[in-house]
Amino acid sequence: MGLIFTSDALSTSIALDTLPAVFMLGDKEVEYEKLVEDCSVPLFSISDDSMDKAYKSWLGMLHEIELFAEADTFDIKGVKIWINVFWNGDGTIKHITYFPKPNSKNIDFDKMGVLLEKFIRQYKFKEDHESCFSHYGSATFPTHAQYYLNKN
């Protein structure tokens, strides 16, 4: 017996294929919900259920975004965002979605999106997993990660 697709399921599948790599939370809501459903394995789970290991991985990635922005001469100091990262099983980033917090420094967030698109092309998570995984959290720049990561 063949698979039967409803037009809604098919259109959501097609929409996920055309979903931009980086987009603002609130844009593409239907596709975002499907992405959350498809990549429901949390970073915590692929970190051996260790909060410390998951936090170090998360903070390390945010620090790499910060260093990438510096190298790109894009000032993100003072930027505060909610951010959801979706990784492919091989550790590359599938999508980043974000939204500025009310107390964030005001910047051109379209340019922030471009920066994150460039970051995605060169970043790879240190571990693989059999399926996509994700993490929703908060980011404040500067991260001061070097103090925490060098200490632990």
HELIX and SHEET records of a PDB file:
HELIX    1   1 SER A    7  ASP A   17  1                                  11    
HELIX    2   2 GLU A   29  ASP A   38  1                                  10    
HELIX    3   3 LEU A   43  ILE A   46  1                                   4    
HELIX    4   4 MET A   51  ALA A   71  1                                  21    
HELIX    5   5 PHE A  109  GLN A  122  1                                  14    
HELIX    6   6 ALA A  145  LYS A  151  1                                   7    
SHEET    1   A 5 VAL A  22  MET A  24  0                                        
SHEET    2   A 5 ILE A  93  PRO A 100  1                                        
SHEET    3   A 5 LYS A  80  TRP A  87 -1                                        
SHEET    4   A 5 PHE A 133  THR A 140 -1                                        
SHEET    5   A 5 VAL A  41  PRO A  42  1                                        
END                                                                             
